[in-house]
């Protein structure tokens, strides 16, 4: 987000800069929640895969 401030101030009067920070905060929050959920799902699936009985063919 630091790189966005010169662009927001250079191509206008800078009134849109707070909205840019708010948007970046929302995007990063959604991404972090999604990443944490995927880690949890992966851990749960790995647990159930390790505890499930194996089927033997033949």
C-alpha positions in Angstrom: 0.0 0.0 0.0 2.9 2.3 0.5 3.5 2.5 -3.3 -0.1 3.6 -3.8 0.2 6.8 -1.9 2.3 8.7 -4.5 0.0 7.7 -7.2 -3.1 8.8 -5.3 -1.6 12.1 -4.4 0.0 12.7 -7.9 -3.1 12.0 -10.0 -5.5 14.1 -8.0 -5.8 16.1 -4.9 -5.3 13.0 -2.6 -8.9 12.8 -1.4 -9.1 9.2 -2.6 -6.1 8.0 -0.6 -8.1 7.0 2.5 -10.5 5.0 0.3 -7.4 3.2 -1.2 -6.2 2.3 2.3 -9.6 1.0 3.3 -9.9 -1.1 0.2 -6.4 -2.5 0.7 -7.2 -3.3 4.3 -10.4 -5.2 3.3 -8.6 -7.2 0.6 -5.8 -8.2 2.9 -8.3 -9.1 5.7 -10.3 -11.3 3.3 -7.1 -13.0 2.0 -5.8 -13.7 5.5 -9.0 -15.2 6.7 -9.1 -17.4 3.5 -5.5 -18.5 4.0 -6.1 -19.4 7.6 -9.2 -21.3 6.7 -7.3 -23.3 4.0 -4.6 -24.2 6.6 -7.3 -25.5 8.9 -9.1 -27.5 6.2 -5.8 -29.0 5.1 -4.9 -30.0 8.6 -8.3 -31.5 9.2 -8.2 -33.5 6.0 -4.7 -34.7 6.7 -5.9 -35.9 10.1 -8.8 -37.8 8.7 -6.7 -39.3 6.0 -4.1 -40.6 8.5 -6.8 -42.1 10.8 -9.0 -43.7 8.1 -8.8 -47.5 7.6 -7.1 -48.5 4.4 -8.9 -50.6 1.8 -7.0 -53.6 0.5 -7.7 -54.9 -2.9 -7.7 -58.6 -3.5 
